[in-house]
Each structure stands twice: as C-alpha cells, then as structure tokens.
Amino acid sequence: MSVEPVRIIVTGGTFDKHYDEIKGELTFTETHVPEILRRARVSIPVEVELNQLIDSLFMQEENRHSVLESCMRAPEKRIIITHGTDTMTQTAQLLGNAGIDKTIVLTGAMIPYKILDSDALFNFGTAFAAVQLLSPGVYISMNGRIFGWKDVHKNKSKGVFEETRE
C-alpha cells in the first residue's frame, strides 16, 4: 500500500506563537511545524507551506481566501491546516462550502507549542492521523475529537470545541 503525501498549510494562530521576553508578549517569528515533524518522527512525504503567520482574530476574508486558494492549488489530496482557534470554524466553513474533493483537517492550539503543557503536539498528531483516515471533506481536529465543518463551535467559556446542537 502506497502512502499518500500530506500538505501542511501554516496560517499561524496560537499554535505558532512564541513568548518575546523583550516585548513581554506572544508574537510570531517562524512556524514550529518542521520541529514538530522532526519530534514526531513523521516518515511519510510532507510538504510544508507557509501561507501566513497571523492571529486568527485578525484574519480577514482575503486571508481565508488565500487558504482556500492554497488548498485548491495543492497537488496533495490530504491537507492539514494549522490555524488559530478563534476563527477556525469560519475558515472551515469557507472551505466546506467550496466543495473541494480533498481531505482537509484544521487544527490549532489553546496554548502555544513552545509553552509547557501545550496541546499543540497532541492536536497536530490527532490531525495527522485523521487526515490519513478520513474520507474527502473538511474537518476540525481539536481536544482529541474530530468534527465535521458544519457541526462544530468553540466553547470559549470552557476552552474546548464541541458539536453544535441543532
């Protein structure tokens, strides 16, 4: 059985923030995805694409459309998007409505990768397994769960993603 390559599209979010001790704030310098791939000892072909490094609260429609264009242009059929959690569902909705015939999994973190007790590595690993097993569609992988793009919201008071109840 041949292994399909995976594209990772980086957009930033808490996942890629680091603490700037001079400014005393969380900022972006570069993505942590290559380090995560090394630590996880990923052995299948992976292409990392730095789309943007932005806090998802500052994402505008043009930022989301840049992610959509990257997904459409990617030769890979399996895509992981690292994304800020605050507007992850909005980007998932744009991608889901586009009807792309690929398996796309968005993931992120509540605590930056470089900070002790971060959920980034776990969420990334879950997304990496999910993108290889799921049928084409758009999903969110957070908190050890996989959600369809239409059926998920972020519960900001609990700091977790949950199924949307209709």
C-alpha positions in Angstrom: 0.0 0.0 0.0 1.5 3.3 -1.0 1.4 6.3 1.4 -0.2 9.5 0.1 1.7 12.7 0.8 0.3 15.3 3.1 0.5 19.1 2.7 0.6 21.2 5.8 -0.7 24.8 5.3 0.5 27.1 8.1 -1.6 30.1 8.9 -0.3 30.9 12.4 -2.6 31.2 15.4 -1.6 30.3 19.0 0.0 27.1 17.6 2.9 29.1 16.2 3.2 31.9 18.8 6.3 32.3 21.0 6.9 34.4 24.0 9.0 37.5 23.2 10.7 38.3 26.6 11.8 41.7 25.4 8.3 42.9 24.4 6.6 40.7 27.1 4.1 39.4 24.6 3.3 36.5 22.3 4.4 37.1 18.8 5.3 35.2 15.6 8.8 34.6 14.2 8.5 31.3 12.3 6.4 28.2 12.2 7.2 25.3 14.6 5.8 22.7 12.2 9.3 21.5 10.9 10.4 20.9 14.5 7.1 19.1 15.3 7.5 16.9 12.3 11.1 16.0 13.5 10.0 15.4 17.1 7.1 13.2 15.9 9.4 11.3 13.5 6.9 11.6 10.7 8.0 9.2 8.0 5.6 9.9 5.1 6.2 12.6 2.5 5.1 16.0 3.8 5.1 19.4 2.1 5.0 22.4 4.5 3.6 25.6 3.0 3.8 28.8 5.0 0.6 30.6 3.9 0.7 33.3 6.6 1.5 33.8 10.3 -1.4 35.7 11.8 -3.6 35.6 14.9 -7.0 34.3 13.6 -8.7 37.2 15.3 -7.1 39.4 12.7 -8.0 37.2 9.7 -9.9 38.9 7.0 -11.7 37.4 4.0 -8.6 37.8 1.9 -6.6 35.8 4.4 -9.2 33.0 4.3 -9.3 33.1 0.5 -5.5 32.7 0.5 -6.0 29.5 2.4 -8.8 28.3 0.1 -6.5 29.0 -3.0 -3.7 27.0 -1.4 -6.0 24.1 -0.8 -7.3 24.2 -4.4 -3.8 24.5 -6.0 -2.2 21.8 -3.8 -1.4 18.6 -5.7 -1.9 16.6 -2.5 -5.3 15.1 -1.7 -4.7 15.3 2.1 -4.2 18.6 3.8 -3.7 19.8 7.4 -4.1 23.5 8.2 -2.7 24.9 11.4 -5.0 27.7 12.4 -5.9 30.0 15.3 -8.9 28.6 17.2 -10.9 31.8 17.5 -12.0 31.8 13.8 -11.1 28.3 12.7 -14.8 27.4 12.2 -15.1 30.4 9.8 -12.3 29.2 7.6 -13.6 25.6 7.8 -17.0 26.9 6.6 -15.4 28.7 3.6 -13.5 25.5 2.7 -16.5 23.2 3.2 -18.8 25.4 1.1 -16.2 25.3 -1.7 -16.7 21.6 -2.1 -13.0 20.7 -2.7 -12.6 17.0 -3.3 -9.8 16.6 -0.8 -9.5 15.6 2.9 -8.8 18.8 4.8 -8.3 18.9 8.6 -7.9 22.1 10.5 -6.2 22.1 13.9 -4.6 24.5 16.3 -3.8 25.0 20.0 -5.1 26.8 23.0 -1.5 27.1 24.4 1.5 27.8 22.1 3.6 24.9 21.1 6.7 26.3 22.9 5.0 26.7 26.2 4.9 23.9 28.8 1.7 21.8 28.8 0.8 23.0 25.2 -1.9 21.0 23.5 -0.3 21.7 20.1 1.6 18.5 19.6 -1.3 16.3 20.6 -3.8 18.2 18.4 -1.3 18.1 15.5 -0.8 14.3 15.9 -4.5 13.7 16.0 -5.0 15.8 12.9 -2.1 13.9 11.2 -3.8 10.5 11.8 -7.2 11.9 10.9 -6.2 13.3 7.5 -4.9 9.8 6.5 -8.1 8.0 7.6 -11.0 10.3 6.8 -12.9 10.5 3.6 -12.7 13.7 1.5 -14.3 16.6 3.3 -13.4 19.4 5.8 -12.9 18.6 9.4 -11.7 20.2 12.6 -9.4 18.2 15.0 -9.2 19.6 18.5 -9.3 18.2 22.0 -8.9 14.6 20.8 -12.0 14.8 18.7 -12.8 15.1 15.0 -15.7 17.3 13.9 -17.4 17.9 10.6 -17.1 21.5 9.5 -20.9 22.1 9.8 -21.3 20.6 13.2 -18.7 22.4 15.5 -18.2 25.5 17.5 -15.7 26.7 20.0 -17.0 26.9 23.6 -15.0 29.9 24.7 -16.0 29.6 28.4 -14.7 26.0 28.6 -11.8 26.4 26.1 -12.8 23.4 24.0 -14.5 22.6 20.7 -17.9 20.9 20.8 -20.6 19.6 18.5 -23.1 22.2 17.5 -26.6 21.1 18.6 -29.4 22.0 16.4 
